[in-house]
Amino acid sequence: MEQQGKIALVTGAGQGIGRACAVGLAREGADVAINDLREERALAVAEEVRTLGRRAIAVTADVADEGQVQAMVTRIVAELGGLDILVNNAGFGRPLLVEDMSHAEWDRIVDVNLGGTFNCARAAIRPMRARGGGRIVNIASLAAKRMSYFGGADYTASKAGVLGFTRHLAFELARDRITVNAVCPGLTVTPLAESAARPGELELLAKRIPLGRLVLPEHIADAVLFYCSPRAEMVTGTSLDVDGGISLGMQDMEAYFAARRRG
Ligand SMILES: NC(=O)c1ccc[n+]([C@@H]2O[C@H](COP(=O)([O-])OP(=O)(O)OC[C@H]3O[C@@H](n4cnc5c(N)ncnc54)[C@H](O)[C@@H]3O)[C@@H](O)[C@H]2O)c1
């Protein structure tokens, strides 16, 4: 129970990766604030956390709105007693080509994925400092280092921004004993990925992953739990790829080994 007595906020925690992070933190003993745009999703996950014996509140807010984010953090501190852990997970993408993308569509992606990360991190600093330290984990994407599969160039750019923000903020907050790190998921089976994929596409993609299967939300949550654990006390400004090895770049394992067997 590494997180006993800790208070966490997970954004976009109503389903997918965020839900897995919230449940994982609760299993380790943390009380959790469940944020989502969709109230019914946040309420359901808060109930799930309570069944694990932890305190939970559902907070509906748009992370892109700084007023809503400040009100959310104020409420968490008032109702749960502080804030030790922030998982900036809320984000989305869709496959638009740049030439078909309006500036307003670009802005919304950047406002949620990058601006939301900024809004929540900024609001969390004072409460974390008041507790003598804290952990911020930003969910970026493999797209931050390469390019997005289901999202557009706006998504790729916003996630690259999340990694830059992670490094810089890690330096700013180091003396406050607040660590800031990022997790870069490869394609992960969540409602977001399932709704974007064509029939059979996820199975096809799984065959190209060296470890032989698609990443699950719980795999991402495990990386987040590491960054929040005492074992990551001296780790800040870093990112961890959780992608089954796809970023190694060799897409066809059969052909790779067949070529070596021929030799
Ligand atoms: N699924 C993947 O393959 C994948 C890969 C790399 C990175 N990611 C990143 O992981 C994070 C979670 O992705 P997921 O696949 O679990 O998505 P998801 O769509 O399944 O869940 C995201 C949740 O965030 C909420 N949300 C969206 N915008 C919000 C906002 N402005 N304010 C508050 N809540 C908001 C949604 O209502 C939803 O419940 C995202 O940042 C995404 O970019 C996902």
The ligand as a MOL file (V3000), in Angstrom:
LIG
                    3D

  0  0  0     0  0            999 V3000
M  V30 BEGIN CTAB
M  V30 COUNTS 44 48 0 0 0
M  V30 BEGIN ATOM
M  V30 1 N -5.5620 5.0600 -26.2290 0
M  V30 2 C -4.4020 5.2560 -26.8170 0
M  V30 3 O -4.0120 4.5150 -27.7290 0
M  V30 4 C -3.5060 6.3880 -26.3820 0
M  V30 5 C -2.1830 6.4050 -26.8570 0
M  V30 6 C -1.3400 7.4280 -26.4610 0
M  V30 7 C -1.7990 8.4090 -25.5960 0
M  V30 8 N -3.0790 8.3790 -25.1370 0 CHG=1
M  V30 9 C -3.5070 9.4540 -24.2460 0
M  V30 10 O -4.0000 8.9090 -23.0510 0
M  V30 11 C -5.0110 9.7610 -22.5010 0
M  V30 12 C -6.2790 8.9790 -22.2490 0
M  V30 13 O -6.6780 8.3580 -23.4490 0
M  V30 14 P -7.8060 7.2260 -23.5070 0
M  V30 15 O -7.4790 6.3910 -24.6840 0
M  V30 16 O -7.9950 6.6000 -22.1790 0 CHG=-1
M  V30 17 O -9.0650 8.1580 -23.9000 0
M  V30 18 P -10.6460 7.9600 -23.6730 0
M  V30 19 O -11.3270 8.8230 -24.6860 0
M  V30 20 O -11.0050 6.5150 -23.6320 0
M  V30 21 O -10.8560 8.6100 -22.2260 0
M  V30 22 C -10.5480 9.9730 -22.0040 0
M  V30 23 C -11.4890 10.5620 -20.9870 0
M  V30 24 O -11.1380 11.9500 -20.8650 0
M  V30 25 C -12.3020 12.7380 -20.8510 0
M  V30 26 N -11.9970 14.0800 -21.3680 0
M  V30 27 C -11.7790 14.4420 -22.6750 0
M  V30 28 N -11.5830 15.7490 -22.7570 0
M  V30 29 C -11.6530 16.2560 -21.4910 0
M  V30 30 C -11.5360 17.5640 -20.9440 0
M  V30 31 N -11.3450 18.6300 -21.7340 0
M  V30 32 N -11.6590 17.7090 -19.6100 0
M  V30 33 C -11.8910 16.6300 -18.8010 0
M  V30 34 N -12.0370 15.3820 -19.2760 0
M  V30 35 C -11.9230 15.1980 -20.6100 0
M  V30 36 C -13.2950 11.9900 -21.7320 0
M  V30 37 O -14.6540 12.3410 -21.4150 0
M  V30 38 C -12.9600 10.5260 -21.4180 0
M  V30 39 O -13.7750 10.0080 -20.3880 0
M  V30 40 C -5.1740 10.9030 -23.5180 0
M  V30 41 O -4.4040 12.0190 -23.1230 0
M  V30 42 C -4.6370 10.3110 -24.7970 0
M  V30 43 O -4.1630 11.2930 -25.6820 0
M  V30 44 C -3.9410 7.3850 -25.5090 0
M  V30 END ATOM
M  V30 BEGIN BOND
M  V30 1 1 1 2
M  V30 2 2 2 3
M  V30 3 1 2 4
M  V30 4 1 4 5
M  V30 5 2 4 44
M  V30 6 2 5 6
M  V30 7 1 6 7
M  V30 8 2 7 8
M  V30 9 1 8 9
M  V30 10 1 8 44
M  V30 11 1 9 10
M  V30 12 1 9 42
M  V30 13 1 10 11
M  V30 14 1 11 12
M  V30 15 1 11 40
M  V30 16 1 12 13
M  V30 17 1 13 14
M  V30 18 2 14 15
M  V30 19 1 14 16
M  V30 20 1 14 17
M  V30 21 1 17 18
M  V30 22 2 18 19
M  V30 23 1 18 20
M  V30 24 1 18 21
M  V30 25 1 21 22
M  V30 26 1 22 23
M  V30 27 1 23 24
M  V30 28 1 23 38
M  V30 29 1 24 25
M  V30 30 1 25 26
M  V30 31 1 25 36
M  V30 32 1 26 27
M  V30 33 1 26 35
M  V30 34 2 27 28
M  V30 35 1 28 29
M  V30 36 1 29 30
M  V30 37 2 29 35
M  V30 38 1 30 31
M  V30 39 2 30 32
M  V30 40 1 32 33
M  V30 41 2 33 34
M  V30 42 1 34 35
M  V30 43 1 36 37
M  V30 44 1 36 38
M  V30 45 1 38 39
M  V30 46 1 40 41
M  V30 47 1 40 42
M  V30 48 1 42 43
M  V30 END BOND
M  V30 END CTAB
M  END
